[in-house]
Amino acid sequence: VGAWLHRVAWQKACNVVRSETRRHRQEQAAAEHLHDTDGETPWKDLEPVLDEALEDLPEAARDLLIERYLQGRTQDEVA
């Protein structure tokens, strides 16, 4: 049982290291992409992604986000 437990712990630790490394590489790539584009992504590229993400939200959350960020209402007004 000890050898099996050691092997399982070793595999789990390797999985954690791999996932952290992958996450770090993805974050680096995203940061480089943002740096290359100076943070200016054309609205035509963002709009479909934003619409899809908003559609996945529950109606109440979607309405709050639309009022706050797209209609420009203050947090106090939305509350």
PDB file with one MODEL, atoms N, CA, C and O in Angstrom:
MODEL        1
ATOM      1  N   VAL A   1       0.830  -1.193   0.000  1.00  0.00           N
ATOM      2  CA  VAL A   1       0.000   0.000   0.000  1.00  0.00           C
ATOM      3  C   VAL A   1       0.872   1.253   0.000  1.00  0.00           C
ATOM      4  O   VAL A   1       0.527   2.249  -0.635  1.00  0.00           O
ATOM      5  N   GLY A   2       1.998   1.205   0.709  1.00  0.00           N
ATOM      6  CA  GLY A   2       2.872   2.364   0.786  1.00  0.00           C
ATOM      7  C   GLY A   2       3.419   2.775  -0.575  1.00  0.00           C
ATOM      8  O   GLY A   2       3.475   3.961  -0.900  1.00  0.00           O
ATOM      9  N   ALA A   3       3.823   1.777  -1.373  1.00  0.00           N
ATOM     10  CA  ALA A   3       4.362   2.079  -2.700  1.00  0.00           C
ATOM     11  C   ALA A   3       3.285   2.683  -3.599  1.00  0.00           C
ATOM     12  O   ALA A   3       3.550   3.618  -4.353  1.00  0.00           O
ATOM     13  N   TRP A   4       2.078   2.146  -3.515  1.00  0.00           N
ATOM     14  CA  TRP A   4       0.964   2.674  -4.313  1.00  0.00           C
ATOM     15  C   TRP A   4       0.654   4.111  -3.908  1.00  0.00           C
ATOM     16  O   TRP A   4       0.474   4.973  -4.769  1.00  0.00           O
ATOM     17  N   LEU A   5       0.590   4.371  -2.617  1.00  0.00           N
ATOM     18  CA  LEU A   5       0.301   5.709  -2.122  1.00  0.00           C
ATOM     19  C   LEU A   5       1.393   6.692  -2.550  1.00  0.00           C
ATOM     20  O   LEU A   5       1.098   7.827  -2.925  1.00  0.00           O
ATOM     21  N   HIS A   6       2.635   6.261  -2.493  1.00  0.00           N
ATOM     22  CA  HIS A   6       3.741   7.110  -2.942  1.00  0.00           C
ATOM     23  C   HIS A   6       3.594   7.432  -4.428  1.00  0.00           C
ATOM     24  O   HIS A   6       3.778   8.579  -4.834  1.00  0.00           O
ATOM     25  N   ARG A   7       3.267   6.439  -5.232  1.00  0.00           N
ATOM     26  CA  ARG A   7       3.110   6.640  -6.683  1.00  0.00           C
ATOM     27  C   ARG A   7       1.959   7.613  -6.975  1.00  0.00           C
ATOM     28  O   ARG A   7       2.098   8.497  -7.819  1.00  0.00           O
ATOM     29  N   VAL A   8       0.834   7.455  -6.288  1.00  0.00           N
ATOM     30  CA  VAL A   8      -0.309   8.345  -6.499  1.00  0.00           C
ATOM     31  C   VAL A   8       0.049   9.774  -6.100  1.00  0.00           C
ATOM     32  O   VAL A   8      -0.284  10.718  -6.816  1.00  0.00           O
ATOM     33  N   ALA A   9       0.715   9.937  -4.977  1.00  0.00           N
ATOM     34  CA  ALA A   9       1.128  11.272  -4.541  1.00  0.00           C
ATOM     35  C   ALA A   9       2.096  11.878  -5.554  1.00  0.00           C
ATOM     36  O   ALA A   9       1.998  13.064  -5.868  1.00  0.00           O
ATOM     37  N   TRP A  10       3.026  11.080  -6.064  1.00  0.00           N
ATOM     38  CA  TRP A  10       3.985  11.560  -7.063  1.00  0.00           C
ATOM     39  C   TRP A  10       3.255  12.033  -8.323  1.00  0.00           C
ATOM     40  O   TRP A  10       3.568  13.100  -8.852  1.00  0.00           O
ATOM     41  N   GLN A  11       2.294  11.257  -8.805  1.00  0.00           N
ATOM     42  CA  GLN A  11       1.539  11.624 -10.004  1.00  0.00           C
ATOM     43  C   GLN A  11       0.737  12.909  -9.788  1.00  0.00           C
ATOM     44  O   GLN A  11       0.688  13.766 -10.670  1.00  0.00           O
ATOM     45  N   LYS A  12       0.118  13.041  -8.634  1.00  0.00           N
ATOM     46  CA  LYS A  12      -0.643  14.253  -8.334  1.00  0.00           C
ATOM     47  C   LYS A  12       0.268  15.474  -8.308  1.00  0.00           C
ATOM     48  O   LYS A  12      -0.082  16.532  -8.830  1.00  0.00           O
ATOM     49  N   ALA A  13       1.438  15.321  -7.697  1.00  0.00           N
ATOM     50  CA  ALA A  13       2.391  16.430  -7.643  1.00  0.00           C
ATOM     51  C   ALA A  13       2.854  16.808  -9.048  1.00  0.00           C
ATOM     52  O   ALA A  13       2.972  17.994  -9.357  1.00  0.00           O
ATOM     53  N   CYS A  14       3.114  15.834  -9.888  1.00  0.00           N
ATOM     54  CA  CYS A  14       3.504  16.112 -11.279  1.00  0.00           C
ATOM     55  C   CYS A  14       2.392  16.830 -12.026  1.00  0.00           C
ATOM     56  O   CYS A  14       2.658  17.748 -12.802  1.00  0.00           O
ATOM     57  N   ASN A  15       1.159  16.426 -11.801  1.00  0.00           N
ATOM     58  CA  ASN A  15       0.022  17.092 -12.448  1.00  0.00           C
ATOM     59  C   ASN A  15      -0.083  18.556 -12.027  1.00  0.00           C
ATOM     60  O   ASN A  15      -0.370  19.422 -12.853  1.00  0.00           O
ATOM     61  N   VAL A  16       0.147  18.828 -10.760  1.00  0.00           N
ATOM     62  CA  VAL A  16       0.093  20.208 -10.266  1.00  0.00           C
ATOM     63  C   VAL A  16       1.184  21.041 -10.918  1.00  0.00           C
ATOM     64  O   VAL A  16       0.933  22.162 -11.359  1.00  0.00           O
ATOM     65  N   VAL A  17       2.398  20.497 -10.980  1.00  0.00           N
ATOM     66  CA  VAL A  17       3.512  21.223 -11.589  1.00  0.00           C
ATOM     67  C   VAL A  17       3.216  21.482 -13.067  1.00  0.00           C
ATOM     68  O   VAL A  17       3.447  22.587 -13.557  1.00  0.00           O
ATOM     69  N   ARG A  18       2.715  20.487 -13.771  1.00  0.00           N
ATOM     70  CA  ARG A  18       2.388  20.655 -15.191  1.00  0.00           C
ATOM     71  C   ARG A  18       1.315  21.715 -15.394  1.00  0.00           C
ATOM     72  O   ARG A  18       1.439  22.557 -16.284  1.00  0.00           O
ATOM     73  N   SER A  19       0.270  21.686 -14.585  1.00  0.00           N
ATOM     74  CA  SER A  19      -0.813  22.655 -14.760  1.00  0.00           C
ATOM     75  C   SER A  19      -0.356  24.070 -14.423  1.00  0.00           C
ATOM     76  O   SER A  19      -0.765  25.025 -15.084  1.00  0.00           O
ATOM     77  N   GLU A  20       0.490  24.216 -13.399  1.00  0.00           N
ATOM     78  CA  GLU A  20       1.023  25.538 -13.061  1.00  0.00           C
ATOM     79  C   GLU A  20       1.925  26.058 -14.171  1.00  0.00           C
ATOM     80  O   GLU A  20       1.886  27.244 -14.499  1.00  0.00           O
ATOM     81  N   THR A  21       2.727  25.189 -14.744  1.00  0.00           N
ATOM     82  CA  THR A  21       3.604  25.586 -15.842  1.00  0.00           C
ATOM     83  C   THR A  21       2.785  26.009 -17.058  1.00  0.00           C
ATOM     84  O   THR A  21       3.084  27.020 -17.694  1.00  0.00           O
ATOM     85  N   ARG A  22       1.755  25.233 -17.376  1.00  0.00           N
ATOM     86  CA  ARG A  22       0.877  25.552 -18.502  1.00  0.00           C
ATOM     87  C   ARG A  22       0.177  26.880 -18.273  1.00  0.00           C
ATOM     88  O   ARG A  22       0.099  27.702 -19.186  1.00  0.00           O
ATOM     89  N   ARG A  23      -0.337  27.103 -17.061  1.00  0.00           N
ATOM     90  CA  ARG A  23      -1.021  28.350 -16.737  1.00  0.00           C
ATOM     91  C   ARG A  23      -0.064  29.530 -16.873  1.00  0.00           C
ATOM     92  O   ARG A  23      -0.430  30.578 -17.406  1.00  0.00           O
ATOM     93  N   HIS A  24       1.157  29.352 -16.391  1.00  0.00           N
ATOM     94  CA  HIS A  24       2.143  30.426 -16.476  1.00  0.00           C
ATOM     95  C   HIS A  24       2.447  30.764 -17.944  1.00  0.00           C
ATOM     96  O   HIS A  24       2.525  31.938 -18.304  1.00  0.00           O
ATOM     97  N   ARG A  25       2.619  29.737 -18.791  1.00  0.00           N
ATOM     98  CA  ARG A  25       2.884  29.980 -20.215  1.00  0.00           C
ATOM     99  C   ARG A  25       1.724  30.704 -20.873  1.00  0.00           C
ATOM    100  O   ARG A  25       1.940  31.615 -21.671  1.00  0.00           O
ATOM    101  N   GLN A  26       0.487  30.312 -20.550  1.00  0.00           N
ATOM    102  CA  GLN A  26      -0.683  30.961 -21.129  1.00  0.00           C
ATOM    103  C   GLN A  26      -0.791  32.405 -20.675  1.00  0.00           C
ATOM    104  O   GLN A  26      -1.144  33.280 -21.467  1.00  0.00           O
ATOM    105  N   GLU A  27      -0.491  32.663 -19.408  1.00  0.00           N
ATOM    106  CA  GLU A  27      -0.528  34.036 -18.909  1.00  0.00           C
ATOM    107  C   GLU A  27       0.547  34.884 -19.578  1.00  0.00           C
ATOM    108  O   GLU A  27       0.311  36.049 -19.900  1.00  0.00           O
ATOM    109  N   GLN A  28       1.722  34.309 -19.786  1.00  0.00           N
ATOM    110  CA  GLN A  28       2.800  35.033 -20.459  1.00  0.00           C
ATOM    111  C   GLN A  28       2.400  35.370 -21.894  1.00  0.00           C
ATOM    112  O   GLN A  28       2.622  36.488 -22.358  1.00  0.00           O
ATOM    113  N   ALA A  29       1.812  34.400 -22.593  1.00  0.00           N
ATOM    114  CA  ALA A  29       1.391  34.633 -23.977  1.00  0.00           C
ATOM    115  C   ALA A  29       0.319  35.717 -24.039  1.00  0.00           C
ATOM    116  O   ALA A  29       0.347  36.569 -24.928  1.00  0.00           O
ATOM    117  N   ALA A  30      -0.617  35.689 -23.108  1.00  0.00           N
ATOM    118  CA  ALA A  30      -1.674  36.702 -23.084  1.00  0.00           C
ATOM    119  C   ALA A  30      -1.091  38.074 -22.782  1.00  0.00           C
ATOM    120  O   ALA A  30      -1.503  39.064 -23.386  1.00  0.00           O
ATOM    121  N   ALA A  31      -0.146  38.148 -21.865  1.00  0.00           N
ATOM    122  CA  ALA A  31       0.478  39.425 -21.528  1.00  0.00           C
ATOM    123  C   ALA A  31       1.262  39.971 -22.720  1.00  0.00           C
ATOM    124  O   ALA A  31       1.225  41.170 -22.992  1.00  0.00           O
ATOM    125  N   GLU A  32       1.964  39.102 -23.422  1.00  0.00           N
ATOM    126  CA  GLU A  32       2.700  39.542 -24.607  1.00  0.00           C
ATOM    127  C   GLU A  32       1.749  40.029 -25.689  1.00  0.00           C
ATOM    128  O   GLU A  32       2.019  41.027 -26.357  1.00  0.00           O
ATOM    129  N   HIS A  33       0.636  39.325 -25.862  1.00  0.00           N
ATOM    130  CA  HIS A  33      -0.347  39.736 -26.859  1.00  0.00           C
ATOM    131  C   HIS A  33      -0.917  41.107 -26.509  1.00  0.00           C
ATOM    132  O   HIS A  33      -1.055  41.960 -27.385  1.00  0.00           O
ATOM    133  N   LEU A  34      -1.245  41.323 -25.252  1.00  0.00           N
ATOM    134  CA  LEU A  34      -1.777  42.617 -24.837  1.00  0.00           C
ATOM    135  C   LEU A  34      -0.732  43.710 -25.015  1.00  0.00           C
ATOM    136  O   LEU A  34      -1.060  44.829 -25.411  1.00  0.00           O
ATOM    137  N   HIS A  35       0.513  43.390 -24.726  1.00  0.00           N
ATOM    138  CA  HIS A  35       1.590  44.367 -24.880  1.00  0.00           C
ATOM    139  C   HIS A  35       1.792  44.716 -26.356  1.00  0.00           C
ATOM    140  O   HIS A  35       2.008  45.878 -26.699  1.00  0.00           O
ATOM    141  N   ASP A  36       1.722  43.707 -27.222  1.00  0.00           N
ATOM    142  CA  ASP A  36       1.910  43.933 -28.656  1.00  0.00           C
ATOM    143  C   ASP A  36       0.811  44.803 -29.253  1.00  0.00           C
ATOM    144  O   ASP A  36       1.070  45.609 -30.146  1.00  0.00           O
ATOM    145  N   THR A  37      -0.414  44.641 -28.763  1.00  0.00           N
ATOM    146  CA  THR A  37      -1.535  45.400 -29.327  1.00  0.00           C
ATOM    147  C   THR A  37      -1.799  46.677 -28.548  1.00  0.00           C
ATOM    148  O   THR A  37      -2.761  47.387 -28.841  1.00  0.00           O
ATOM    149  N   ASP A  38      -0.962  46.985 -27.556  1.00  0.00           N
ATOM    150  CA  ASP A  38      -1.125  48.183 -26.731  1.00  0.00           C
ATOM    151  C   ASP A  38      -2.499  48.242 -26.065  1.00  0.00           C
ATOM    152  O   ASP A  38      -3.001  49.325 -25.765  1.00  0.00           O
ATOM    153  N   GLY A  39      -3.104  47.078 -25.836  1.00  0.00           N
ATOM    154  CA  GLY A  39      -4.390  47.043 -25.160  1.00  0.00           C
ATOM    155  C   GLY A  39      -5.546  47.505 -26.023  1.00  0.00           C
ATOM    156  O   GLY A  39      -6.672  47.602 -25.535  1.00  0.00           O
ATOM    157  N   GLU A  40      -5.299  47.794 -27.291  1.00  0.00           N
ATOM    158  CA  GLU A  40      -6.348  48.277 -28.185  1.00  0.00           C
ATOM    159  C   GLU A  40      -6.841  47.133 -29.071  1.00  0.00           C
ATOM    160  O   GLU A  40      -6.253  46.863 -30.118  1.00  0.00           O
ATOM    161  N   THR A  41      -7.897  46.472 -28.664  1.00  0.00           N
ATOM    162  CA  THR A  41      -8.507  45.441 -29.474  1.00  0.00           C
ATOM    163  C   THR A  41      -9.723  46.053 -30.144  1.00  0.00           C
ATOM    164  O   THR A  41     -10.570  46.638 -29.469  1.00  0.00           O
ATOM    165  N   PRO A  42      -9.823  45.929 -31.453  1.00  0.00           N
ATOM    166  CA  PRO A  42     -10.962  46.528 -32.142  1.00  0.00           C
ATOM    167  C   PRO A  42     -12.284  45.967 -31.629  1.00  0.00           C
ATOM    168  O   PRO A  42     -12.399  44.778 -31.333  1.00  0.00           O
ATOM    169  N   TRP A  43     -13.270  46.842 -31.532  1.00  0.00           N
ATOM    170  CA  TRP A  43     -14.581  46.454 -31.018  1.00  0.00           C
ATOM    171  C   TRP A  43     -15.161  45.312 -31.823  1.00  0.00           C
ATOM    172  O   TRP A  43     -15.820  44.439 -31.257  1.00  0.00           O
ATOM    173  N   LYS A  44     -14.935  45.289 -33.142  1.00  0.00           N
ATOM    174  CA  LYS A  44     -15.499  44.226 -33.987  1.00  0.00           C
ATOM    175  C   LYS A  44     -14.984  42.848 -33.585  1.00  0.00           C
ATOM    176  O   LYS A  44     -15.661  41.846 -33.819  1.00  0.00           O
ATOM    177  N   ASP A  45     -13.799  42.781 -32.983  1.00  0.00           N
ATOM    178  CA  ASP A  45     -13.261  41.508 -32.515  1.00  0.00           C
ATOM    179  C   ASP A  45     -13.816  41.128 -31.144  1.00  0.00           C
ATOM    180  O   ASP A  45     -13.991  39.948 -30.842  1.00  0.00           O
ATOM    181  N   LEU A  46     -14.089  42.132 -30.322  1.00  0.00           N
ATOM    182  CA  LEU A  46     -14.562  41.871 -28.961  1.00  0.00           C
ATOM    183  C   LEU A  46     -16.071  41.634 -28.891  1.00  0.00           C
ATOM    184  O   LEU A  46     -16.534  40.849 -28.063  1.00  0.00           O
ATOM    185  N   GLU A  47     -16.825  42.291 -29.734  1.00  0.00           N
ATOM    186  CA  GLU A  47     -18.279  42.253 -29.633  1.00  0.00           C
ATOM    187  C   GLU A  47     -18.864  40.839 -29.650  1.00  0.00           C
ATOM    188  O   GLU A  47     -19.687  40.534 -28.788  1.00  0.00           O
ATOM    189  N   PRO A  48     -18.486  39.959 -30.584  1.00  0.00           N
ATOM    190  CA  PRO A  48     -19.080  38.609 -30.572  1.00  0.00           C
ATOM    191  C   PRO A  48     -18.728  37.822 -29.318  1.00  0.00           C
ATOM    192  O   PRO A  48     -19.559  37.081 -28.792  1.00  0.00           O
ATOM    193  N   VAL A  49     -17.505  37.981 -28.840  1.00  0.00           N
ATOM    194  CA  VAL A  49     -17.081  37.257 -27.636  1.00  0.00           C
ATOM    195  C   VAL A  49     -17.858  37.763 -26.421  1.00  0.00           C
ATOM    196  O   VAL A  49     -18.310  36.976 -25.590  1.00  0.00           O
ATOM    197  N   LEU A  50     -18.007  39.080 -26.328  1.00  0.00           N
ATOM    198  CA  LEU A  50     -18.744  39.681 -25.224  1.00  0.00           C
ATOM    199  C   LEU A  50     -20.211  39.272 -25.256  1.00  0.00           C
ATOM    200  O   LEU A  50     -20.785  38.930 -24.221  1.00  0.00           O
ATOM    201  N   ASP A  51     -20.817  39.305 -26.433  1.00  0.00           N
ATOM    202  CA  ASP A  51     -22.220  38.903 -26.566  1.00  0.00           C
ATOM    203  C   ASP A  51     -22.427  37.455 -26.137  1.00  0.00           C
ATOM    204  O   ASP A  51     -23.395  37.137 -25.447  1.00  0.00           O
ATOM    205  N   GLU A  52     -21.523  36.592 -26.544  1.00  0.00           N
ATOM    206  CA  GLU A  52     -21.639  35.177 -26.177  1.00  0.00           C
ATOM    207  C   GLU A  52     -21.506  34.979 -24.674  1.00  0.00           C
ATOM    208  O   GLU A  52     -22.253  34.205 -24.077  1.00  0.00           O
ATOM    209  N   ALA A  53     -20.558  35.677 -24.067  1.00  0.00           N
ATOM    210  CA  ALA A  53     -20.360  35.561 -22.616  1.00  0.00           C
ATOM    211  C   ALA A  53     -21.565  36.096 -21.861  1.00  0.00           C
ATOM    212  O   ALA A  53     -21.979  35.506 -20.863  1.00  0.00           O
ATOM    213  N   LEU A  54     -22.131  37.198 -22.318  1.00  0.00           N
ATOM    214  CA  LEU A  54     -23.311  37.761 -21.654  1.00  0.00           C
ATOM    215  C   LEU A  54     -24.518  36.845 -21.782  1.00  0.00           C
ATOM    216  O   LEU A  54     -25.322  36.746 -20.855  1.00  0.00           O
ATOM    217  N   GLU A  55     -24.651  36.180 -22.913  1.00  0.00           N
ATOM    218  CA  GLU A  55     -25.773  35.263 -23.114  1.00  0.00           C
ATOM    219  C   GLU A  55     -25.716  34.068 -22.166  1.00  0.00           C
ATOM    220  O   GLU A  55     -26.753  33.501 -21.821  1.00  0.00           O
ATOM    221  N   ASP A  56     -24.521  33.684 -21.747  1.00  0.00           N
ATOM    222  CA  ASP A  56     -24.358  32.538 -20.859  1.00  0.00           C
ATOM    223  C   ASP A  56     -24.722  32.860 -19.414  1.00  0.00           C
ATOM    224  O   ASP A  56     -24.913  31.951 -18.605  1.00  0.00           O
ATOM    225  N   LEU A  57     -24.821  34.150 -19.083  1.00  0.00           N
ATOM    226  CA  LEU A  57     -25.121  34.559 -17.704  1.00  0.00           C
ATOM    227  C   LEU A  57     -26.615  34.485 -17.412  1.00  0.00           C
ATOM    228  O   LEU A  57     -27.428  34.576 -18.331  1.00  0.00           O
ATOM    229  N   PRO A  58     -26.984  34.321 -16.143  1.00  0.00           N
ATOM    230  CA  PRO A  58     -28.389  34.429 -15.773  1.00  0.00           C
ATOM    231  C   PRO A  58     -28.888  35.842 -16.092  1.00  0.00           C
ATOM    232  O   PRO A  58     -28.105  36.792 -16.102  1.00  0.00           O
ATOM    233  N   GLU A  59     -30.172  35.975 -16.349  1.00  0.00           N
ATOM    234  CA  GLU A  59     -30.744  37.253 -16.799  1.00  0.00           C
ATOM    235  C   GLU A  59     -30.459  38.395 -15.827  1.00  0.00           C
ATOM    236  O   GLU A  59     -30.119  39.497 -16.257  1.00  0.00           O
ATOM    237  N   ALA A  60     -30.591  38.149 -14.535  1.00  0.00           N
ATOM    238  CA  ALA A  60     -30.378  39.218 -13.552  1.00  0.00           C
ATOM    239  C   ALA A  60     -28.940  39.727 -13.591  1.00  0.00           C
ATOM    240  O   ALA A  60     -28.713  40.937 -13.563  1.00  0.00           O
ATOM    241  N   ALA A  61     -27.974  38.824 -13.655  1.00  0.00           N
ATOM    242  CA  ALA A  61     -26.565  39.225 -13.710  1.00  0.00           C
ATOM    243  C   ALA A  61     -26.268  39.945 -15.018  1.00  0.00           C
ATOM    244  O   ALA A  61     -25.540  40.938 -15.038  1.00  0.00           O
ATOM    245  N   ARG A  62     -26.830  39.443 -16.104  1.00  0.00           N
ATOM    246  CA  ARG A  62     -26.626  40.064 -17.406  1.00  0.00           C
ATOM    247  C   ARG A  62     -27.147  41.497 -17.411  1.00  0.00           C
ATOM    248  O   ARG A  62     -26.472  42.407 -17.893  1.00  0.00           O
ATOM    249  N   ASP A  63     -28.347  41.695 -16.873  1.00  0.00           N
ATOM    250  CA  ASP A  63     -28.936  43.034 -16.834  1.00  0.00           C
ATOM    251  C   ASP A  63     -28.085  44.001 -16.017  1.00  0.00           C
ATOM    252  O   ASP A  63     -27.906  45.155 -16.406  1.00  0.00           O
ATOM    253  N   LEU A  64     -27.565  43.534 -14.890  1.00  0.00           N
ATOM    254  CA  LEU A  64     -26.715  44.384 -14.061  1.00  0.00           C
ATOM    255  C   LEU A  64     -25.445  44.804 -14.795  1.00  0.00           C
ATOM    256  O   LEU A  64     -25.063  45.973 -14.759  1.00  0.00           O
ATOM    257  N   LEU A  65     -24.797  43.861 -15.457  1.00  0.00           N
ATOM    258  CA  LEU A  65     -23.567  44.184 -16.180  1.00  0.00           C
ATOM    259  C   LEU A  65     -23.828  45.136 -17.347  1.00  0.00           C
ATOM    260  O   LEU A  65     -23.046  46.054 -17.594  1.00  0.00           O
ATOM    261  N   ILE A  66     -24.917  44.915 -18.052  1.00  0.00           N
ATOM    262  CA  ILE A  66     -25.254  45.799 -19.166  1.00  0.00           C
ATOM    263  C   ILE A  66     -25.517  47.212 -18.669  1.00  0.00           C
ATOM    264  O   ILE A  66     -25.021  48.182 -19.244  1.00  0.00           O
ATOM    265  N   GLU A  67     -26.296  47.327 -17.600  1.00  0.00           N
ATOM    266  CA  GLU A  67     -26.593  48.663 -17.058  1.00  0.00           C
ATOM    267  C   GLU A  67     -25.317  49.348 -16.574  1.00  0.00           C
ATOM    268  O   GLU A  67     -25.118  50.534 -16.837  1.00  0.00           O
ATOM    269  N   ARG A  68     -24.464  48.628 -15.880  1.00  0.00           N
ATOM    270  CA  ARG A  68     -23.276  49.242 -15.270  1.00  0.00           C
ATOM    271  C   ARG A  68     -22.223  49.606 -16.303  1.00  0.00           C
ATOM    272  O   ARG A  68     -21.740  50.738 -16.319  1.00  0.00           O
ATOM    273  N   TYR A  69     -21.864  48.670 -17.160  1.00  0.00           N
ATOM    274  CA  TYR A  69     -20.707  48.881 -18.024  1.00  0.00           C
ATOM    275  C   TYR A  69     -21.055  49.323 -19.440  1.00  0.00           C
ATOM    276  O   TYR A  69     -20.275  50.050 -20.055  1.00  0.00           O
ATOM    277  N   LEU A  70     -22.182  48.913 -19.969  1.00  0.00           N
ATOM    278  CA  LEU A  70     -22.505  49.290 -21.341  1.00  0.00           C
ATOM    279  C   LEU A  70     -23.392  50.534 -21.409  1.00  0.00           C
ATOM    280  O   LEU A  70     -23.311  51.302 -22.368  1.00  0.00           O
ATOM    281  N   GLN A  71     -24.238  50.736 -20.394  1.00  0.00           N
ATOM    282  CA  GLN A  71     -25.083  51.918 -20.379  1.00  0.00           C
ATOM    283  C   GLN A  71     -24.475  53.038 -19.529  1.00  0.00           C
ATOM    284  O   GLN A  71     -24.988  54.157 -19.514  1.00  0.00           O
ATOM    285  N   GLY A  72     -23.389  52.738 -18.827  1.00  0.00           N
ATOM    286  CA  GLY A  72     -22.656  53.751 -18.102  1.00  0.00           C
ATOM    287  C   GLY A  72     -23.282  54.235 -16.808  1.00  0.00           C
ATOM    288  O   GLY A  72     -22.940  55.312 -16.319  1.00  0.00           O
ATOM    289  N   ARG A  73     -24.196  53.452 -16.245  1.00  0.00           N
ATOM    290  CA  ARG A  73     -24.786  53.858 -14.970  1.00  0.00           C
ATOM    291  C   ARG A  73     -23.792  53.630 -13.833  1.00  0.00           C
ATOM    292  O   ARG A  73     -22.942  52.743 -13.909  1.00  0.00           O
ATOM    293  N   THR A  74     -23.905  54.428 -12.794  1.00  0.00           N
ATOM    294  CA  THR A  74     -23.011  54.284 -11.638  1.00  0.00           C
ATOM    295  C   THR A  74     -23.433  53.059 -10.822  1.00  0.00           C
ATOM    296  O   THR A  74     -24.522  52.513 -10.997  1.00  0.00           O
ATOM    297  N   GLN A  75     -22.545  52.654  -9.938  1.00  0.00           N
ATOM    298  CA  GLN A  75     -22.841  51.504  -9.083  1.00  0.00           C
ATOM    299  C   GLN A  75     -24.036  51.817  -8.180  1.00  0.00           C
ATOM    300  O   GLN A  75     -24.876  50.949  -7.941  1.00  0.00           O
ATOM    301  N   ASP A  76     -24.115  53.043  -7.680  1.00  0.00           N
ATOM    302  CA  ASP A  76     -25.248  53.443  -6.828  1.00  0.00           C
ATOM    303  C   ASP A  76     -26.556  53.392  -7.606  1.00  0.00           C
ATOM    304  O   ASP A  76     -27.577  52.957  -7.074  1.00  0.00           O
ATOM    305  N   GLU A  77     -26.533  53.829  -8.856  1.00  0.00           N
ATOM    306  CA  GLU A  77     -27.754  53.793  -9.683  1.00  0.00           C
ATOM    307  C   GLU A  77     -28.210  52.365  -9.931  1.00  0.00           C
ATOM    308  O   GLU A  77     -29.403  52.067  -9.878  1.00  0.00           O
ATOM    309  N   VAL A  78     -27.258  51.486 -10.202  1.00  0.00           N
ATOM    310  CA  VAL A  78     -27.609  50.081 -10.450  1.00  0.00           C
ATOM    311  C   VAL A  78     -28.145  49.436  -9.188  1.00  0.00           C
ATOM    312  O   VAL A  78     -29.079  48.636  -9.247  1.00  0.00           O
ATOM    313  N   ALA A  79     -27.561  49.776  -8.039  1.00  0.00           N
ATOM    314  CA  ALA A  79     -28.004  49.186  -6.776  1.00  0.00           C
ATOM    315  C   ALA A  79     -29.408  49.650  -6.472  1.00  0.00           C
ATOM    316  O   ALA A  79     -29.976  49.270  -5.448  1.00  0.00           O
TER     317      ALA A  79
ENDMDL
END
